[in-house]
Amino acid sequence: MSNICLQVYFEEPFWVGVFERVDHQALTVCKVTFGAEPTEPEVLQAILKRYDELRFSPSVSLDKVKKKTVNPKRLQREVHKQMNNVGIGTKSMQALKLQQEACKVERKRCSKEEKEKREEMLYLQKQQKRKEKHRGR
């Protein structure tokens, strides 16, 4: 059984949506940029039309958390501490970071292959020119 959640928030200068999908204690996320502030019908259309095209991050395991009542003052202190904490704290953000790093590695690999192909092609062209210049002389 999987649960899917969408959070829409403003991340300077665009509106962003984060899809969170939980399958059997594994969290995967995907980040979607909306641009201008989306209305509810636009968000619904984005979900219906683009959900199949979304590239979710690698899964991050979730730990079972026991729900217990917390003293309101302690809860207030924890909220202030989390607000002041600038680092990547949520599981969703960690999963997005993993996805970003995976895409970065893939992009570097592809660009390296293209560069090697281009260099090989230039080398072969140079050799061909040399052969044509010295033909029959």
Phi and psi in degrees as GROMACS dihedral restraints (atoms count N, CA, C in turn):
[ dihedral_restraints ]
;  ai    aj    ak    al  type     phi  dphi    fc
    3     4     5     6     1  -122.1    20    10
    4     5     6     7     1   145.4    20    10
    6     7     8     9     1  -112.9    20    10
    7     8     9    10     1   138.2    20    10
    9    10    11    12     1  -123.7    20    10
   10    11    12    13     1   135.1    20    10
   12    13    14    15     1  -133.1    20    10
   13    14    15    16     1   141.4    20    10
   15    16    17    18     1  -121.9    20    10
   16    17    18    19     1   126.0    20    10
   18    19    20    21     1  -116.6    20    10
   19    20    21    22     1   125.9    20    10
   21    22    23    24     1  -110.9    20    10
   22    23    24    25     1   128.5    20    10
   24    25    26    27     1  -147.7    20    10
   25    26    27    28     1   166.0    20    10
   27    28    29    30     1   -94.6    20    10
   28    29    30    31     1   119.4    20    10
   30    31    32    33     1  -121.1    20    10
   31    32    33    34     1   109.0    20    10
   33    34    35    36     1   -36.9    20    10
   34    35    36    37     1   123.5    20    10
   36    37    38    39     1  -103.0    20    10
   37    38    39    40     1    11.0    20    10
   39    40    41    42     1  -121.0    20    10
   40    41    42    43     1   164.6    20    10
   42    43    44    45     1   -89.7    20    10
   43    44    45    46     1   135.6    20    10
   45    46    47    48     1  -127.4    20    10
   46    47    48    49     1   143.6    20    10
   48    49    50    51     1  -117.9    20    10
   49    50    51    52     1   137.3    20    10
   51    52    53    54     1  -117.4    20    10
   52    53    54    55     1   115.7    20    10
   54    55    56    57     1   -88.0    20    10
   55    56    57    58     1   128.3    20    10
   57    58    59    60     1  -116.7    20    10
   58    59    60    61     1   127.1    20    10
   60    61    62    63     1  -122.9    20    10
   61    62    63    64     1   123.7    20    10
   63    64    65    66     1  -112.1    20    10
   64    65    66    67     1   118.1    20    10
   66    67    68    69     1  -125.2    20    10
   67    68    69    70     1   115.5    20    10
   69    70    71    72     1    47.3    20    10
   70    71    72    73     1    57.8    20    10
   72    73    74    75     1    62.3    20    10
   73    74    75    76     1    27.9    20    10
   75    76    77    78     1  -128.9    20    10
   76    77    78    79     1   128.7    20    10
   78    79    80    81     1  -105.0    20    10
   79    80    81    82     1   129.2    20    10
   81    82    83    84     1  -126.4    20    10
   82    83    84    85     1   145.6    20    10
   84    85    86    87     1  -133.6    20    10
   85    86    87    88     1   161.4    20    10
   87    88    89    90     1  -146.5    20    10
   88    89    90    91     1   138.7    20    10
   90    91    92    93     1  -107.9    20    10
   91    92    93    94     1   131.7    20    10
   93    94    95    96     1  -124.7    20    10
   94    95    96    97     1   131.6    20    10
   96    97    98    99     1   -97.7    20    10
   97    98    99   100     1   125.8    20    10
   99   100   101   102     1   -93.3    20    10
  100   101   102   103     1   -31.2    20    10
  102   103   104   105     1    95.5    20    10
  103   104   105   106     1  -110.1    20    10
  105   106   107   108     1   -73.0    20    10
  106   107   108   109     1   165.0    20    10
  108   109   110   111     1   -60.4    20    10
  109   110   111   112     1   119.7    20    10
  111   112   113   114     1   -80.6    20    10
  112   113   114   115     1   145.6    20    10
  114   115   116   117     1   -88.2    20    10
  115   116   117   118     1   169.8    20    10
  117   118   119   120     1   -60.0    20    10
  118   119   120   121     1   -43.5    20    10
  120   121   122   123     1   -62.3    20    10
  121   122   123   124     1   -36.1    20    10
  123   124   125   126     1   -65.9    20    10
  124   125   126   127     1   -39.9    20    10
  126   127   128   129     1   -64.3    20    10
  127   128   129   130     1   -43.5    20    10
  129   130   131   132     1   -61.9    20    10
  130   131   132   133     1   -43.2    20    10
  132   133   134   135     1   -63.6    20    10
  133   134   135   136     1   -39.1    20    10
  135   136   137   138     1   -63.4    20    10
  136   137   138   139     1   -38.8    20    10
  138   139   140   141     1   -67.7    20    10
  139   140   141   142     1   -46.4    20    10
  141   142   143   144     1   -69.0    20    10
  142   143   144   145     1   -40.5    20    10
  144   145   146   147     1   -87.2    20    10
  145   146   147   148     1   -37.7    20    10
  147   148   149   150     1  -105.6    20    10
  148   149   150   151     1     1.7    20    10
  150   151   152   153     1   -63.3    20    10
  151   152   153   154     1   -37.0    20    10
  153   154   155   156     1   -67.9    20    10
  154   155   156   157     1   -25.9    20    10
  156   157   158   159     1   -88.3    20    10
  157   158   159   160     1    -7.8    20    10
  159   160   161   162     1   -67.1    20    10
  160   161   162   163     1   139.3    20    10
  162   163   164   165     1  -104.8    20    10
  163   164   165   166     1   104.3    20    10
  165   166   167   168     1   -81.5    20    10
  166   167   168   169     1   152.5    20    10
  168   169   170   171     1   -72.5    20    10
  169   170   171   172     1   168.1    20    10
  171   172   173   174     1   -61.8    20    10
  172   173   174   175     1   152.2    20    10
  174   175   176   177     1   -75.2    20    10
  175   176   177   178     1   147.1    20    10
  177   178   179   180     1  -119.6    20    10
  178   179   180   181     1   131.4    20    10
  180   181   182   183     1   -73.5    20    10
  181   182   183   184     1   144.2    20    10
  183   184   185   186     1  -105.0    20    10
  184   185   186   187     1   140.6    20    10
  186   187   188   189     1   -94.5    20    10
  187   188   189   190     1   140.2    20    10
  189   190   191   192     1   -68.9    20    10
  190   191   192   193     1   129.7    20    10
  192   193   194   195     1  -112.0    20    10
  193   194   195   196     1   128.1    20    10
  195   196   197   198     1   -80.4    20    10
  196   197   198   199     1   131.1    20    10
  198   199   200   201     1   -86.6    20    10
  199   200   201   202     1   125.2    20    10
  201   202   203   204     1  -139.4    20    10
  202   203   204   205     1   156.7    20    10
  204   205   206   207     1   -74.0    20    10
  205   206   207   208     1   140.4    20    10
  207   208   209   210     1  -120.1    20    10
  208   209   210   211     1   141.3    20    10
  210   211   212   213     1   -57.5    20    10
  211   212   213   214     1   133.4    20    10
  213   214   215   216     1   -57.1    20    10
  214   215   216   217     1   -37.2    20    10
  216   217   218   219     1   -67.7    20    10
  217   218   219   220     1   -40.6    20    10
  219   220   221   222     1   -64.0    20    10
  220   221   222   223     1   -41.9    20    10
  222   223   224   225     1   -60.2    20    10
  223   224   225   226     1   -42.2    20    10
  225   226   227   228     1   -62.2    20    10
  226   227   228   229     1   -42.2    20    10
  228   229   230   231     1   -63.6    20    10
  229   230   231   232     1   -41.9    20    10
  231   232   233   234     1   -64.8    20    10
  232   233   234   235     1   -38.1    20    10
  234   235   236   237     1   -63.7    20    10
  235   236   237   238     1   -45.2    20    10
  237   238   239   240     1   -63.0    20    10
  238   239   240   241     1   -38.9    20    10
  240   241   242   243     1   -64.9    20    10
  241   242   243   244     1   -42.1    20    10
  243   244   245   246     1   -68.4    20    10
  244   245   246   247     1   -35.0    20    10
  246   247   248   249     1   -66.6    20    10
  247   248   249   250     1   -34.9    20    10
  249   250   251   252     1   -81.3    20    10
  250   251   252   253     1   -19.6    20    10
  252   253   254   255     1   -75.2    20    10
  253   254   255   256     1   119.9    20    10
  255   256   257   258     1   -91.9    20    10
  256   257   258   259     1   -21.3    20    10
  258   259   260   261     1   -65.3    20    10
  259   260   261   262     1   173.1    20    10
  261   262   263   264     1   -74.9    20    10
  262   263   264   265     1   111.1    20    10
  264   265   266   267     1  -111.3    20    10
  265   266   267   268     1   -36.8    20    10
  267   268   269   270     1   -83.9    20    10
  268   269   270   271     1   155.2    20    10
  270   271   272   273     1   -61.9    20    10
  271   272   273   274     1   -35.5    20    10
  273   274   275   276     1   -62.4    20    10
  274   275   276   277     1   -45.1    20    10
  276   277   278   279     1   -66.3    20    10
  277   278   279   280     1   -37.2    20    10
  279   280   281   282     1   -64.4    20    10
  280   281   282   283     1   -40.8    20    10
  282   283   284   285     1   -66.6    20    10
  283   284   285   286     1   -39.4    20    10
  285   286   287   288     1   -63.1    20    10
  286   287   288   289     1   -39.6    20    10
  288   289   290   291     1   -64.2    20    10
  289   290   291   292     1   -40.7    20    10
  291   292   293   294     1   -61.7    20    10
  292   293   294   295     1   -41.8    20    10
  294   295   296   297     1   -64.6    20    10
  295   296   297   298     1   -42.2    20    10
  297   298   299   300     1   -62.3    20    10
  298   299   300   301     1   -42.6    20    10
  300   301   302   303     1   -66.8    20    10
  301   302   303   304     1   -37.9    20    10
  303   304   305   306     1   -64.7    20    10
  304   305   306   307     1   -42.3    20    10
  306   307   308   309     1   -64.2    20    10
  307   308   309   310     1   -37.4    20    10
  309   310   311   312     1   -63.4    20    10
  310   311   312   313     1   -44.1    20    10
  312   313   314   315     1   -63.6    20    10
  313   314   315   316     1   -43.5    20    10
  315   316   317   318     1   -62.5    20    10
  316   317   318   319     1   -43.2    20    10
  318   319   320   321     1   -63.6    20    10
  319   320   321   322     1   -41.9    20    10
  321   322   323   324     1   -64.0    20    10
  322   323   324   325     1   -41.2    20    10
  324   325   326   327     1   -62.6    20    10
  325   326   327   328     1   -45.4    20    10
  327   328   329   330     1   -64.1    20    10
  328   329   330   331     1   -43.3    20    10
  330   331   332   333     1   -67.1    20    10
  331   332   333   334     1   -34.4    20    10
  333   334   335   336     1   -65.8    20    10
  334   335   336   337     1   -42.5    20    10
  336   337   338   339     1   -62.7    20    10
  337   338   339   340     1   -43.4    20    10
  339   340   341   342     1   -63.1    20    10
  340   341   342   343     1   -41.0    20    10
  342   343   344   345     1   -63.5    20    10
  343   344   345   346     1   -42.7    20    10
  345   346   347   348     1   -64.1    20    10
  346   347   348   349     1   -40.6    20    10
  348   349   350   351     1   -62.6    20    10
  349   350   351   352     1   -43.2    20    10
  351   352   353   354     1   -63.9    20    10
  352   353   354   355     1   -43.0    20    10
  354   355   356   357     1   -64.9    20    10
  355   356   357   358     1   -41.0    20    10
  357   358   359   360     1   -62.7    20    10
  358   359   360   361     1   -41.4    20    10
  360   361   362   363     1   -64.3    20    10
  361   362   363   364     1   -43.8    20    10
  363   364   365   366     1   -63.0    20    10
  364   365   366   367     1   -38.8    20    10
  366   367   368   369     1   -63.1    20    10
  367   368   369   370     1   -45.2    20    10
  369   370   371   372     1   -64.2    20    10
  370   371   372   373     1   -39.2    20    10
  372   373   374   375     1   -63.1    20    10
  373   374   375   376     1   -40.7    20    10
  375   376   377   378     1   -63.8    20    10
  376   377   378   379     1   -42.2    20    10
  378   379   380   381     1   -63.4    20    10
  379   380   381   382     1   -41.1    20    10
  381   382   383   384     1   -63.2    20    10
  382   383   384   385     1   -41.8    20    10
  384   385   386   387     1   -62.0    20    10
  385   386   387   388     1   -42.8    20    10
  387   388   389   390     1   -60.3    20    10
  388   389   390   391     1   -43.4    20    10
  390   391   392   393     1   -63.8    20    10
  391   392   393   394     1   -40.2    20    10
  393   394   395   396     1   -67.4    20    10
  394   395   396   397     1   -35.7    20    10
  396   397   398   399     1   -66.6    20    10
  397   398   399   400     1   -39.1    20    10
  399   400   401   402     1   -98.0    20    10
  400   401   402   403     1    19.3    20    10
  402   403   404   405     1   -73.8    20    10
  403   404   405   406     1   119.5    20    10
  405   406   407   408     1    74.3    20    10
  406   407   408   409     1    13.0    20    10
